[in-house]
Amino acid sequence: MKGLLRNHYYGAADSALVTLIFIAAIGIALLFSASSILLFVLGMTGAVLISFNAMSSFRKEESSRWKSYIITTPVKRKDVVKCRYIAHLAWVIVGIMISFAFIGLTVLIHGNRFFYNPMREPFMVLAIALGIPILMGSIFYPLTYLLGTDKSEVIMIISLGSSIGITVGTIWVLDFIFGFSTLNTIEFLIGLSFYMLLATMLYIISYHVSVRINNKNEY
């Protein structure tokens, strides 16, 4: 397992470094400008951007023939898929930590000028920032195992659009359930919990689907 995770790390490290520098540049610009727009852009996109690196490593492994090598080893196909999902989640967490570190520093330096409701909005941004890249992985990996890595770029775009669509749709459904009225604290927490539970369950289901598809592949 450690070897597989290390391989995923090296596969995504080069492009991830560029992405991290880009995220850090936005964060530094945010620190100096205290721009509300930059703050929400960084919060919403940091983990999404870096999750693309985790997904792009799939194609790199194919071109380096690593996939042909790994099937000659005693490593189970299930473990290969599992490490891919773990690595994706790890990169998402890294993106979240860096993005929200800059956001936290900005709020400390400039004061809370960004959140109308500081007890709700930061948690909403955090939930969406986590949910969208998790949903992206849920869609990307089974489709890539099914359709092949040669279509991975198109599948990445599909997974991003679909995850945004699921997020917006979930928010609309929750608003509909609560009568499109201003939510109290309990309703707000229920809504966020439902969204995160949905994203988590889809990620788990996606893993099992990917395992089944990969087991049926000839190589």
Number of C-alpha atoms within 10 A of each C-alpha: 11 8 9 17 17 12 18 22 20 12 21 24 16 11 16 21 13 13 19 20 11 14 22 17 12 18 27 15 15 21 21 11 13 20 15 13 11 17 24 18 15 26 27 23 20 30 28 23 20 26 28 24 23 25 26 17 20 22 18 16 17 14 12 11 11 12 15 12 9 15 13 8 8 7 12 12 15 15 13 18 20 19 19 23 23 13 22 24 20 15 23 27 19 15 27 22 15 19 27 20 13 22 24 15 14 23 16 11 12 13 11 13 12 19 13 10 9 11 10 14 13 17 13 15 15 16 17 21 24 25 26 28 30 25 25 27 28 25 23 25 28 22 22 23 21 15 12 15 20 13 12 20 16 12 21 21 14 16 22 20 14 17 22 18 13 18 19 13 12 16 16 13 14 19 15 11 11 14 10 11 9 10 14 9 11 8 13 16 15 13 21 19 13 15 20 18 13 17 25 17 14 17 22 14 13 21 22 16 18 25 19 15 15 19 14 11 9 5 10
